Amino acid sequence: MTMELWIVILVAASLLLNVVTLILVIGLIRRNNAGAQAGAGPLSTAAASNSGTSSGSDLGGADSGVVFCRSCGSQFDSKLNACPACGTTR
């Protein structure tokens, strides 16, 4: 076989692999979206809108977050008054 034929075969195989991957990804996205919409109710909608933050009911309405220690640079919850790694106060 000539070099040009090998190149055509490689390009065709690569294209086929990309199309199959695209089909699989689209199928997974559709399945995840359908599952998320099936369980959508008042509680799941509120949880999704908070995007991982707490409701803040224990802090008088303020949302909790992540802060960085000034001394060691580690991350910790903003509810804490001191860094759990080194003990430096905020």
N, C-alpha and C positions, 0 to 999 in steps of 0.2 A: 504494500500500500504506500501511497505517496504521502508526503508530509502534509499537504493541503487537505487530504481526506481525513487524516487524524485530527487536524485542527477543527474541521467541520463537525466531526463526531464529538469532540470535547465540548464545543460550543453548544451543540444540541443537547448533550447530556446535562450540561450546566443549566441551560434554560429549563429543561424538564424538571430538574431538582428544585429550581427556584419557583416554578409554577406549583409544584406539589406542596412546598413549604408555605406558600401564600395561601393555598386552599385550606391547609390545616390550621393556619393562624386565624383566618377568617372564621372558620368553623368554631374554634375555641372562643373567639371573641363573642360570637353570636350566642354560644351556649352560656357563657358567663353573664352576658346581658340579660338573657331570658331568665336565668336563675335569680338574678338580682331583682328583676321586675316582678317575678312571681311572688317573692317574699316581701314586696314593698307594702308597708303599712305605715301607720302613724309613728311607730317606734323606730322602724328601720329607716324611714325618711329622716327623722331627727338625728339618728346616729350617723347617717351619711353626711348630713349637712355640717356636723361638728368636725368632721374629718380628723378624728383621732384625738381631739381635745376633750377634757372632762367638761361636765355641765357647769362647773363652777359654783354649785349650790353651797359647798362648804367654804367658799371664800367670798361670799356676799355677791356673787354674780361675776367675778373676775375669772377668766379662763386660765387654766394651768398651762405651763409651757416648759421649755427646756432652756436652761441658762448655762453659761460657761464659767468655770472658776477662774478668778483673776490670778490666782497663785499657780495652780498646776495645769489649768486648761481643760480639765475633764468636764463632761456634760453631766448635769443632774437636774432633777425636777425643781421647778421654780417655787413649789410649795415649801421646800426645805430652806432653812435659814443658814445652813452651813454645808460646805462641800463634803460629801461622804468619803471622798478619797483622802483629802489632806486636812479637813477640819476647819478650813478658812471660812469665816463668816462672810455673808454677803454685804 
